[in-house]
Amino acid sequence: MQYLVTMTTQVPAGVSEAEVDEVRARESVRSGELIAAGHLLRLWRPPLQPGEWRTLGLFEAADEVQLEEVLASMPLRIWRHDEVTPLTPHSNDPASPTPLHLDWTEYFTAFTLTIPEGADSQARLEAEASSTRRLAAEGNLVRLWRLPSGQALGLWQSDDAEELQKVLDTLPLAEWLQTDLVPLTTHPSDPAHATPAA
């Protein structure tokens, strides 16, 4: 199972900067161990307000019990609240993750599909599957999952948000989709940016 975890850290008042640095250093080491064990797949920074400390992580575990063990083993957990979202495979997910363009920006998209009453959706759904394969081959679509809400969660990459919007507008289902777009920035411990194979 894969999980998207929103990790929000709030350091209590009175904790020294030296203590924060020490915990962060141990967190970095532990993240490396979890990467090596195959539990921590990706890390990103979402848009943040001043003073916010939040990270998005893609984790893999046998089940939520094992995931909790993994999250509890991370040193920053002493000051952190984790929000876990289970991810299930989407039928249009690329057969293998699309290689990253490290000079492009990554984005999450949450798609809500509303099919108009009486619309013939089958042809568009088939065209959508073909289109997502093409966009993965072109390097824009990295991953696609199903959320518990029924929405589709996409991981995309592009030069910028305007260019990505043009890509999303080419989807056969575009006029039936409500799309929430979240720009992501690189996390210093992200495995995709930390290893030569990325």
N, C-alpha and C positions, 0 to 999 in steps of 0.2 A: 504494500500500500504506500502511496505517496501522500504527503500532507503539506499544505501551505501553512506556515506558522508566522503569525504576526507577533513579534517580540518587542514589548514596550518596557523600557527600563527607566526607573525613577530612583535616583540615588537619594537616600535620606539626608536631611539637613545634618550638618556636623561631621559628615564623612570627609576625611582629608583627600586632597588631590592625589597624594602619594598612594593612599589605599585604593582609590579608583584605578590608578594606573597599574597597580599590582594585580587587581582582579581582572582588568582588561588583558593584561599580558597572559594570565593563566587561561582566560577565555580563548585567546588566539591559539594557544597550544592545544587546548581541548578540541577546538574546532578542527585543527589539523588531524587529530586522532579520529574524529568522527567522519571526516572526509575519507581517510584511509580505510575506515571500516565500512564505508558505503552508506552511511546514514545521512550525512549532510551533503546534498547535491549542489545547491546554489544558495547564494546570499545576495540580497539587494537592499538599497536604501530607497524607500518611497519618498514622495515630497514631504518635507518636515516644516513645522512652524519653529520659530526661534525657541531654543531651549528643549525641543523634543528630541528624544533618543529612541528611535524605532527602527527595527530591521525586519525584513521579510525573508523567510528561509524556506527552501524546498527540502523536505526530509523524506527519507524512506525507512520504513520499519515494518515488521511483521503484522503489527496491530497497534492500537492506541496504548496498550499497556507498555509495550516495548518503546513506543515513541516517548511516553512520559518518563521512562527510565533514561532515555537519551537526553531529553531536555533538562531533567533534574540533575544530570551530571555536569552541566555547563556552569562554570563559576558565577557568571552574571545572574543566574537564576535567583540568587539571594535578593536581588533588587528588581526582578523582572516579572512581568505578567505576560503569559503566553496565550494567544487565541489560536486554536487549532481548527483548520478547515480540511476535512478529508477530500481527496481528489480521486476521481475514478476515470478510467480511460475514455476518451471521446473517439467515436468511430472515424473521425477525420484527422486524428492525431498523426503526424508524420511517422512513418515506419521506424525511423531512427531520428533522434534530435538533430535539427539543422545546425551545422557548424556556425559558431558565433563570428560576427564581424566585430572585432574588438574596438574599432573606431566608430561603430554605430551606437545609437541609443536603444536600450531595450524598453519595452512597454508591456504592461498587462492590459488586456481587454476583457471586460465582462459583457457577454452578449446575452440579451434577453430577446428571444424570438417570439413574435406575435404574428401568427398566420391569419390573414383576413378571412372572415367567414365566406365559405363558398369558393375560396381560391384553390386552384389546382397546384398543390405544392410539390408533388412528386418530382416533376421535371426540374424544378428549382433546387430541391434537396440533392438530386443527383449531380446537377451542375455545380453545386456548392462543394461537394466532395471532390470533384475534379479540380475546381479552382483552388482549394486548399492544398492539394498535392502540388499544383503548379507554383503556388506562392512559397511552399516549403522548398521546392527545387530552386527557386529564384533567391532564396535566402531570407525572405521576410518572416515567414511563420516558423517559429522554433518548436513550440509545443502547443497542444490543445488538450484540455481536460474537461470533465463534467463536474460541476459543483453540486452540493446537496440540494440547492435551491432549484436545480434544473438548468441554470444558466451554463453557458460555455465560458471557460476561462482560457484565454489565449496568451501565449508569450510570443511577442513579436520583436523585430528589430528593424530599424530604418535610420536614415540620415537624420531625420527630424520628424516632429509630430505632423507637420503639414504633408510631408511625403508619405507618411504612414496612412494618413487619412485618405489620400488618393488611392492607396493600395486597398484599404478597407471598402472604399466606394465601389471597387470592381467586383466585390462579392455578389453572386447572384441573389442572395437573400438580403442584401444591404437595406433595401427599403422596408423590410420587415423587422429589422434589428434595431434595438436600442443599445447603444454602445457606450460603456464607461471606459475611458482611457486613462491609465495611470502611468506617467513616465517614471522610469527607474534609473537610479544612479549606482555606480559600482561600489560594492562593499569591499574594504581592504582584504577581507578573508574569503572572498568568493572563490571557490575552486576553479571556476572557468577562467579566471584571470590570473590565478596563482600557479597554474601548471602549464608547461610548454605545449602539452597536447591540446590545450584549449584552442 
